């Protein structure tokens, strides 16, 4: 039971550290992609109907 006195604060610290890192990335705008969708819609690599894979005739 003494180990809980160590594990609970450590887990709370790591959780708050992860939350802080997430908030920091939000504030830095790392998830903003204003031009990405307009460029991806014109790119053929992201086609809704991909070409069928060639079959292997073994």
CORNOR-V435700 format. One line per field, one symbol per residue. ss: DSSP state (~ for helix, > for strand, _ for the rest). phi: phi as a letter, one per 20 degrees, with the letter a starting at -180 (. if undefined). psi: psi as a letter, one per 30 degrees, with the letter a starting at -180 (. if undefined). A space follows every 50 residues. Layout:
BEGIN
ss = ???
phi = ???
psi = ???
END
This chain:
BEGIN
ss = ___~~~~~~~~~~~~~~~~~~~~~~~~~_______~~~~~___~~~____ ________
phi = .ffffeffffffffffffffffffffffmfdebfefffeffeeffdffdf ffffeeee
psi = fffffeeeeeeeeeeeeeeeeeeeeeffgfgkiefeefefffkffhkfil kkkkkki.
END
